[in-house]
Amino acid sequence: MTTAAHLGGGGASPLPRVSTSDILRRIEAERGAAGAGAALAFDADGTLWEGDVGFDLFEAFLAGRCARPEAEAALRAEAEAFGVAVEGGAHEIASALYAAFAAERYPEDRAFAMMAWAFAGWREDELAGLVDRVLEEKGHAGRIRPALFPILDWARSNGAPVFVVSASPRFVIERAVARLGVAPERIAAMTPAVRGGRIAPELGAPATYGEGKTRALERIFPELAVLAAFGDSAYDAALLRTARVPVAVSPSPKLLAVAGSVPGLVLLDC
């Protein structure tokens, strides 16, 4: 996911700007030291594609007044914990929390988790239908960054595993990356609990935000030999630091501000 203000790259950058071919040369040069099984790790929103499918989905959820009573108590507790005043039921509370997030009055990590479990009461199959409709309406296939296709092709050709680590809900990331050939077992994202085939109003796995992205990658890829990592947000910095080839893709100003904490970070020319 991107930041509360939907920040993107732009303007002057202190990072070295490199081409896709440059990145592939660096990956080839580092592969021997990293080991044959070393992986490529990608953030999703703002990195693999332009825009944010998590925001797209949640905004459709709000526009359709799709919040259900099963989410109300948890949403109300979240609003009270962060001083978000609101009257009404689940829809009104979810809307108020999203507005507080956009105004930077509700922390990103909590907001991104909420956007996953706020679907409490939904069956997984009906949620898949909403996800597919939103991806189609937003033209998701046309938003995937062409500059990354040669890197993904290189990974397939050379047997390098590709992992996606996102702060967006898992149920939208799985379907968004399926066309890129990334298997569900190689995805870490905000994952709500599921009980009786329905989403529950809480996470079922640790949050995938900041250092949580690195910990999530360790769980699904215990060796943690990361050949290259790609991200756009400040909370991708921890993931980028795990890689021999760390790459900023359309970086937010907040990532640029902490770029010095990521040795060897370069900017992909998209």
NUSEKOL-949822 format. One record per residue (C-alpha): residue in three letters; x, y, z. Coordinates in nm, 4 decimals, padded with zeros to 6 digits. Layout:
{res=ALA; c1=X; c2=Y; c3=Z}
...
end
This chain:
{res=MET; c1=00.0000; c2=00.0000; c3=00.0000}
{res=THR; c1=00.1017; c2=00.3613; c3=-00.0460}
{res=THR; c1=00.0910; c2=00.6362; c3=00.2136}
{res=ALA; c1=-00.2089; c2=00.8151; c3=00.3575}
{res=ALA; c1=-00.1633; c2=01.1021; c3=00.1155}
{res=HIS; c1=-00.1300; c2=00.8619; c3=-00.1827}
{res=LEU; c1=00.2232; c2=00.9924; c3=-00.2360}
{res=GLY; c1=00.4179; c2=00.8929; c3=-00.5475}
{res=GLY; c1=00.7570; c2=00.9590; c3=-00.6971}
{res=GLY; c1=00.8481; c2=01.2775; c3=-00.8749}
{res=GLY; c1=01.0917; c2=01.5605; c3=-00.8696}
{res=ALA; c1=01.4643; c2=01.5425; c3=-00.8146}
{res=SER; c1=01.6059; c2=01.2385; c3=-00.6407}
{res=PRO; c1=01.9468; c2=01.1903; c3=-00.4759}
{res=LEU; c1=01.9434; c2=00.8229; c3=-00.5765}
{res=PRO; c1=02.1347; c2=00.6920; c3=-00.8783}
{res=ARG; c1=01.8842; c2=00.6384; c3=-01.1597}
{res=VAL; c1=01.9319; c2=00.3081; c3=-01.3412}
{res=SER; c1=01.7603; c2=00.1174; c3=-01.6216}
{res=THR; c1=01.6037; c2=-00.2260; c3=-01.6150}
{res=SER; c1=01.9110; c2=-00.3578; c3=-01.7976}
{res=ASP; c1=02.1352; c2=-00.2076; c3=-01.5285}
{res=ILE; c1=01.9321; c2=-00.3813; c3=-01.2581}
{res=LEU; c1=01.9575; c2=-00.7149; c3=-01.4376}
{res=ARG; c1=02.3347; c2=-00.6767; c3=-01.4696}
{res=ARG; c1=02.3612; c2=-00.6063; c3=-01.0964}
{res=ILE; c1=02.1393; c2=-00.9050; c3=-01.0163}
{res=GLU; c1=02.3545; c2=-01.1319; c3=-01.2327}
{res=ALA; c1=02.6720; c2=-00.9996; c3=-01.0692}
{res=GLU; c1=02.5387; c2=-01.0606; c3=-00.7169}
{res=ARG; c1=02.3731; c2=-01.3940; c3=-00.7800}
{res=GLY; c1=02.6815; c2=-01.6031; c3=-00.7225}
{res=ALA; c1=02.7432; c2=-01.4580; c3=-00.3770}
{res=ALA; c1=02.3741; c2=-01.4749; c3=-00.2829}
{res=GLY; c1=02.3362; c2=-01.8387; c3=-00.3833}
{res=ALA; c1=02.1393; c2=-02.0103; c3=-00.6580}
{res=GLY; c1=01.8180; c2=-02.0156; c3=-00.4537}
{res=ALA; c1=01.8199; c2=-01.6458; c3=-00.3692}
{res=ALA; c1=01.4870; c2=-01.4714; c3=-00.4208}
{res=LEU; c1=01.3449; c2=-01.1497; c3=-00.5571}
{res=ALA; c1=01.1051; c2=-00.9710; c3=-00.3218}
{res=PHE; c1=00.8538; c2=-00.7113; c3=-00.4352}
{res=ASP; c1=00.6188; c2=-00.4735; c3=-00.2650}
{res=ALA; c1=00.2907; c2=-00.4631; c3=-00.4599}
{res=ASP; c1=00.1031; c2=-00.1301; c3=-00.4664}
{res=GLY; c1=00.3021; c2=00.1522; c3=-00.6200}
{res=THR; c1=00.5823; c2=-00.0918; c3=-00.7029}
{res=LEU; c1=00.4635; c2=-00.3769; c3=-00.9223}
{res=TRP; c1=00.1874; c2=-00.1522; c3=-01.0530}
{res=GLU; c1=00.0760; c2=00.2074; c3=-01.0456}
{res=GLY; c1=-00.1879; c2=00.2882; c3=-00.7879}
{res=ASP; c1=-00.3100; c2=00.0919; c3=-00.4886}
{res=VAL; c1=-00.5493; c2=-00.2001; c3=-00.5233}
{res=GLY; c1=-00.6104; c2=-00.2017; c3=-00.1482}
{res=PHE; c1=-00.7416; c2=00.1543; c3=-00.1623}
{res=ASP; c1=-00.9387; c2=00.0752; c3=-00.4774}
{res=LEU; c1=-01.1102; c2=-00.2144; c3=-00.3048}
{res=PHE; c1=-01.1809; c2=-00.0326; c3=00.0206}
{res=GLU; c1=-01.3210; c2=00.2717; c3=-00.1578}
{res=ALA; c1=-01.5556; c2=00.0411; c3=-00.3535}
{res=PHE; c1=-01.6474; c2=-00.1237; c3=-00.0229}
{res=LEU; c1=-01.7409; c2=00.2144; c3=00.1236}
{res=ALA; c1=-01.9185; c2=00.3350; c3=-00.1905}
{res=GLY; c1=-02.1370; c2=00.0248; c3=-00.1824}
{res=ARG; c1=-02.2041; c2=00.0556; c3=00.1928}
{res=CYS; c1=-02.0724; c2=-00.2992; c3=00.2215}
{res=ALA; c1=-01.9698; c2=-00.3034; c3=00.5894}
{res=ARG; c1=-02.1657; c2=-00.5629; c3=00.7856}
{res=PRO; c1=-02.2781; c2=-00.5821; c3=01.1490}
{res=GLU; c1=-02.0107; c2=-00.8438; c3=01.2242}
{res=ALA; c1=-01.7453; c2=-00.5689; c3=01.1886}
{res=GLU; c1=-01.9162; c2=-00.3012; c3=01.3968}
{res=ALA; c1=-01.7817; c2=-00.3775; c3=01.7448}
{res=ALA; c1=-01.4208; c2=-00.4052; c3=01.6268}
{res=LEU; c1=-01.4508; c2=-00.0919; c3=01.4144}
{res=ARG; c1=-01.5998; c2=00.1006; c3=01.7062}
{res=ALA; c1=-01.3198; c2=-00.0126; c3=01.9371}
{res=GLU; c1=-01.0648; c2=00.1006; c3=01.6799}
{res=ALA; c1=-01.2312; c2=00.4431; c3=01.6463}
{res=GLU; c1=-01.2404; c2=00.4896; c3=02.0225}
{res=ALA; c1=-00.8762; c2=00.3860; c3=02.0592}
{res=PHE; c1=-00.7648; c2=00.6578; c3=01.8185}
{res=GLY; c1=-01.0079; c2=00.9320; c3=01.9120}
{res=VAL; c1=-01.2148; c2=00.9108; c3=01.5941}
{res=ALA; c1=-01.5573; c2=01.0455; c3=01.6863}
{res=VAL; c1=-01.8445; c2=00.8983; c3=01.4870}
{res=GLU; c1=-02.2117; c2=00.8141; c3=01.5137}
{res=GLY; c1=-02.3829; c2=00.5310; c3=01.3319}
{res=GLY; c1=-02.3082; c2=00.1724; c3=01.2473}
{res=ALA; c1=-02.0345; c2=-00.0243; c3=01.0745}
{res=HIS; c1=-02.0444; c2=00.1727; c3=00.7494}
{res=GLU; c1=-02.0214; c2=00.5119; c3=00.9192}
{res=ILE; c1=-01.7379; c2=00.3990; c3=01.1456}
{res=ALA; c1=-01.5394; c2=00.2451; c3=00.8599}
{res=SER; c1=-01.5849; c2=00.5655; c3=00.6591}
{res=ALA; c1=-01.4705; c2=00.7810; c3=00.9513}
{res=LEU; c1=-01.1614; c2=00.5665; c3=01.0082}
{res=TYR; c1=-01.0674; c2=00.5885; c3=00.6400}
{res=ALA; c1=-01.1099; c2=00.9665; c3=00.6486}
{res=ALA; c1=-00.8923; c2=00.9846; c3=00.9608}
{res=PHE; c1=-00.6274; c2=00.7759; c3=00.7859}
{res=ALA; c1=-00.6325; c2=01.0080; c3=00.4824}
{res=ALA; c1=-00.5886; c2=01.3039; c3=00.7202}
{res=GLU; c1=-00.2946; c2=01.1246; c3=00.8890}
{res=ARG; c1=-00.4832; c2=01.0987; c3=01.2199}
{res=TYR; c1=-00.5019; c2=00.7188; c3=01.2130}
{res=PRO; c1=-00.1725; c2=00.5231; c3=01.1912}
{res=GLU; c1=-00.0932; c2=00.3527; c3=00.8612}
{res=ASP; c1=-00.0203; c2=00.0133; c3=01.0125}
{res=ARG; c1=-00.3541; c2=00.0020; c3=01.1961}
{res=ALA; c1=-00.5432; c2=00.1429; c3=00.8978}
{res=PHE; c1=-00.3999; c2=-00.1137; c3=00.6567}
{res=ALA; c1=-00.4907; c2=-00.3964; c3=00.8966}
{res=MET; c1=-00.8420; c2=-00.2547; c3=00.9415}
{res=MET; c1=-00.8934; c2=-00.2460; c3=00.5639}
{res=ALA; c1=-00.8504; c2=-00.6245; c3=00.5654}
{res=TRP; c1=-01.0643; c2=-00.7267; c3=00.8642}
{res=ALA; c1=-01.3388; c2=-00.4642; c3=00.8040}
{res=PHE; c1=-01.4829; c2=-00.7176; c3=00.5569}
{res=ALA; c1=-01.5975; c2=-00.9221; c3=00.8576}
{res=GLY; c1=-01.9083; c2=-01.1228; c3=00.7766}
{res=TRP; c1=-01.8215; c2=-01.1648; c3=00.4081}
{res=ARG; c1=-01.7780; c2=-01.5117; c3=00.2620}
{res=GLU; c1=-01.4510; c2=-01.5645; c3=00.0809}
{res=ASP; c1=-01.6231; c2=-01.6531; c3=-00.2457}
{res=GLU; c1=-01.8389; c2=-01.3382; c3=-00.2560}
{res=LEU; c1=-01.5380; c2=-01.1259; c3=-00.1640}
{res=ALA; c1=-01.3480; c2=-01.2758; c3=-00.4590}
{res=GLY; c1=-01.6266; c2=-01.1550; c3=-00.6858}
{res=LEU; c1=-01.5985; c2=-00.7988; c3=-00.5548}
{res=VAL; c1=-01.2189; c2=-00.8059; c3=-00.5913}
{res=ASP; c1=-01.2394; c2=-00.9211; c3=-00.9532}
{res=ARG; c1=-01.4941; c2=-00.6515; c3=-01.0370}
{res=VAL; c1=-01.2794; c2=-00.3764; c3=-00.8820}
{res=LEU; c1=-00.9614; c2=-00.4944; c3=-01.0560}
{res=GLU; c1=-01.1443; c2=-00.4993; c3=-01.3881}
{res=GLU; c1=-01.3069; c2=-00.1579; c3=-01.3395}
{res=LYS; c1=-00.9749; c2=-00.0007; c3=-01.2403}
{res=GLY; c1=-00.7928; c2=-00.1470; c3=-01.5405}
{res=HIS; c1=-00.5445; c2=-00.3260; c3=-01.3198}
{res=ALA; c1=-00.3794; c2=-00.5204; c3=-01.6023}
{res=GLY; c1=-00.2809; c2=-00.1961; c3=-01.7723}
{res=ARG; c1=-00.1276; c2=-00.0502; c3=-01.4565}
{res=ILE; c1=00.1460; c2=-00.3125; c3=-01.4150}
{res=ARG; c1=00.4853; c2=-00.1465; c3=-01.4678}
{res=PRO; c1=00.6402; c2=-00.2540; c3=-01.8018}
{res=ALA; c1=00.9923; c2=-00.1882; c3=-01.6684}
{res=LEU; c1=00.9519; c2=-00.4832; c3=-01.4312}
{res=PHE; c1=00.8449; c2=-00.7438; c3=-01.6874}
{res=PRO; c1=01.2045; c2=-00.8214; c3=-01.7985}
{res=ILE; c1=01.3044; c2=-00.8688; c3=-01.4338}
{res=LEU; c1=01.0152; c2=-01.1071; c3=-01.3706}
{res=ASP; c1=01.0984; c2=-01.2896; c3=-01.6947}
{res=TRP; c1=01.4610; c2=-01.3215; c3=-01.5815}
{res=ALA; c1=01.3457; c2=-01.4723; c3=-01.2512}
{res=ARG; c1=01.1316; c2=-01.7321; c3=-01.4287}
{res=SER; c1=01.4061; c2=-01.8197; c3=-01.6750}
{res=ASN; c1=01.6679; c2=-01.8571; c3=-01.4029}
{res=GLY; c1=01.4595; c2=-02.0331; c3=-01.1406}
{res=ALA; c1=01.4780; c2=-01.7454; c3=-00.8940}
{res=PRO; c1=01.1708; c2=-01.7484; c3=-00.6680}
{res=VAL; c1=00.9591; c2=-01.4314; c3=-00.6631}
{res=PHE; c1=00.7860; c2=-01.3234; c3=-00.3419}
{res=VAL; c1=00.5365; c2=-01.0406; c3=-00.2937}
{res=VAL; c1=00.5128; c2=-00.8730; c3=00.0473}
{res=SER; c1=00.2317; c2=-00.6193; c3=00.0798}
{res=ALA; c1=00.0427; c2=-00.4208; c3=00.3433}
{res=SER; c1=-00.2774; c2=-00.4523; c3=00.1382}
{res=PRO; c1=-00.5340; c2=-00.7254; c3=00.2094}
{res=ARG; c1=-00.4189; c2=-01.0685; c3=00.1022}
{res=PHE; c1=-00.7457; c2=-01.1434; c3=-00.0780}
{res=VAL; c1=-00.6878; c2=-00.8613; c3=-00.3282}
{res=ILE; c1=-00.3106; c2=-00.9081; c3=-00.3645}
{res=GLU; c1=-00.3468; c2=-01.2792; c3=-00.4456}
{res=ARG; c1=-00.5784; c2=-01.2041; c3=-00.7358}
{res=ALA; c1=-00.3816; c2=-00.8984; c3=-00.8504}
{res=VAL; c1=-00.0516; c2=-01.0892; c3=-00.8799}
{res=ALA; c1=-00.1977; c2=-01.4098; c3=-01.0226}
{res=ARG; c1=-00.1514; c2=-01.2757; c3=-01.3760}
{res=LEU; c1=00.2181; c2=-01.2286; c3=-01.2948}
{res=GLY; c1=00.2523; c2=-01.5959; c3=-01.2100}
{res=VAL; c1=00.3133; c2=-01.5510; c3=-00.8349}
{res=ALA; c1=00.1745; c2=-01.8458; c3=-00.6386}
{res=PRO; c1=-00.0308; c2=-01.7832; c3=-00.3204}
{res=GLU; c1=00.2315; c2=-01.9537; c3=-00.1018}
{res=ARG; c1=00.4799; c2=-01.6840; c3=-00.2058}
{res=ILE; c1=00.2606; c2=-01.3955; c3=-00.0924}
{res=ALA; c1=00.2604; c2=-01.2228; c3=00.2449}
{res=ALA; c1=-00.0045; c2=-00.9565; c3=00.3062}
{res=MET; c1=-00.2596; c2=-00.8381; c3=00.5604}
{res=THR; c1=-00.4552; c2=-01.1556; c3=00.6303}
{res=PRO; c1=-00.7817; c2=-01.1477; c3=00.8249}
{res=ALA; c1=-00.8899; c2=-01.4436; c3=01.0313}
{res=VAL; c1=-01.1553; c2=-01.6669; c3=00.8746}
{res=ARG; c1=-01.4095; c2=-01.8589; c3=01.0800}
{res=GLY; c1=-01.6779; c2=-02.0785; c3=00.9337}
{res=GLY; c1=-01.5917; c2=-01.9614; c3=00.5844}
{res=ARG; c1=-01.6443; c2=-01.5939; c3=00.6718}
{res=ILE; c1=-01.4011; c2=-01.3105; c3=00.7377}
{res=ALA; c1=-01.3586; c2=-01.2338; c3=01.1095}
{res=PRO; c1=-01.2967; c2=-00.8826; c3=01.2507}
{res=GLU; c1=-00.9287; c2=-00.9343; c3=01.3292}
{res=LEU; c1=-00.6050; c2=-01.0362; c3=01.1639}
{res=GLY; c1=-00.5267; c2=-01.4042; c3=01.1440}
{res=ALA; c1=-00.1523; c2=-01.3473; c3=01.0909}
{res=PRO; c1=00.0967; c2=-01.0779; c3=01.1988}
{res=ALA; c1=00.0720; c2=-00.7424; c3=01.0257}
{res=THR; c1=00.2857; c2=-00.6954; c3=00.7130}
{res=TYR; c1=00.4026; c2=-00.3404; c3=00.7683}
{res=GLY; c1=00.7569; c2=-00.2062; c3=00.8170}
{res=GLU; c1=00.9703; c2=-00.4638; c3=00.9959}
{res=GLY; c1=00.6658; c2=-00.6891; c3=00.9786}
{res=LYS; c1=00.7304; c2=-00.7286; c3=00.6051}
{res=THR; c1=01.0740; c2=-00.8723; c3=00.6740}
{res=ARG; c1=00.9410; c2=-01.1043; c3=00.9439}
{res=ALA; c1=00.6659; c2=-01.2229; c3=00.7106}
{res=LEU; c1=00.9215; c2=-01.2989; c3=00.4413}
{res=GLU; c1=01.1298; c2=-01.4934; c3=00.6928}
{res=ARG; c1=00.8274; c2=-01.7084; c3=00.7750}
{res=ILE; c1=00.7602; c2=-01.8066; c3=00.4138}
{res=PHE; c1=01.1246; c2=-01.8033; c3=00.3032}
{res=PRO; c1=01.3265; c2=-01.9035; c3=00.6129}
{res=GLU; c1=01.6692; c2=-01.8818; c3=00.4489}
{res=LEU; c1=01.6069; c2=-01.5113; c3=00.3748}
{res=ALA; c1=01.8612; c2=-01.4949; c3=00.0925}
{res=VAL; c1=01.7175; c2=-01.1934; c3=-00.0884}
{res=LEU; c1=01.8958; c2=-01.1194; c3=-00.4123}
{res=ALA; c1=01.6944; c2=-00.8089; c3=-00.5023}
{res=ALA; c1=01.4065; c2=-00.6209; c3=-00.3415}
{res=PHE; c1=01.1776; c2=-00.3560; c3=-00.4856}
{res=GLY; c1=00.9645; c2=-00.1001; c3=-00.2999}
{res=ASP; c1=00.8174; c2=00.2488; c3=-00.3107}
{res=SER; c1=00.7355; c2=00.3456; c3=00.0499}
{res=ALA; c1=00.9268; c2=00.4299; c3=00.3654}
{res=TYR; c1=00.7859; c2=00.1197; c3=00.5321}
{res=ASP; c1=00.9507; c2=-00.0869; c3=00.2565}
{res=ALA; c1=01.2935; c2=00.0250; c3=00.3817}
{res=ALA; c1=01.3366; c2=-00.2751; c3=00.6107}
{res=LEU; c1=01.2602; c2=-00.5117; c3=00.3235}
{res=LEU; c1=01.4966; c2=-00.3238; c3=00.0920}
{res=ARG; c1=01.7783; c2=-00.3526; c3=00.3472}
{res=THR; c1=01.7612; c2=-00.7332; c3=00.3298}
{res=ALA; c1=01.8629; c2=-00.7333; c3=-00.0388}
{res=ARG; c1=02.1940; c2=-00.7314; c3=-00.2199}
{res=VAL; c1=02.0275; c2=-00.5201; c3=-00.4880}
{res=PRO; c1=01.7764; c2=-00.2797; c3=-00.3287}
{res=VAL; c1=01.5636; c2=-00.0897; c3=-00.5812}
{res=ALA; c1=01.3275; c2=00.2039; c3=-00.5304}
{res=VAL; c1=01.0405; c2=00.2118; c3=-00.7802}
{res=SER; c1=00.8586; c2=00.5457; c3=-00.8127}
{res=PRO; c1=00.9582; c2=00.6206; c3=-00.4515}
{res=SER; c1=00.7470; c2=00.8329; c3=-00.2201}
{res=PRO; c1=00.9085; c2=01.1406; c3=-00.0620}
{res=LYS; c1=00.9106; c2=00.9512; c3=00.2680}
{res=LEU; c1=01.1202; c2=00.6708; c3=00.1174}
{res=LEU; c1=01.3565; c2=00.9247; c3=-00.0352}
{res=ALA; c1=01.3917; c2=01.0834; c3=00.3091}
{res=VAL; c1=01.5204; c2=00.7543; c3=00.4565}
{res=ALA; c1=01.7127; c2=00.6396; c3=00.1476}
{res=GLY; c1=02.0426; c2=00.6836; c3=00.3303}
{res=SER; c1=01.9441; c2=00.3989; c3=00.5646}
{res=VAL; c1=01.9391; c2=00.1540; c3=00.2705}
{res=PRO; c1=02.2971; c2=00.0933; c3=00.1491}
{res=GLY; c1=02.3251; c2=00.0684; c3=-00.2273}
{res=LEU; c1=01.9682; c2=00.1800; c3=-00.2968}
{res=VAL; c1=01.9087; c2=00.2800; c3=-00.6605}
{res=LEU; c1=01.6119; c2=00.4271; c3=-00.8438}
{res=LEU; c1=01.4624; c2=00.2264; c3=-01.1306}
{res=ASP; c1=01.3964; c2=00.4471; c3=-01.4308}
{res=CYS; c1=01.0390; c2=00.3547; c3=-01.5186}
end
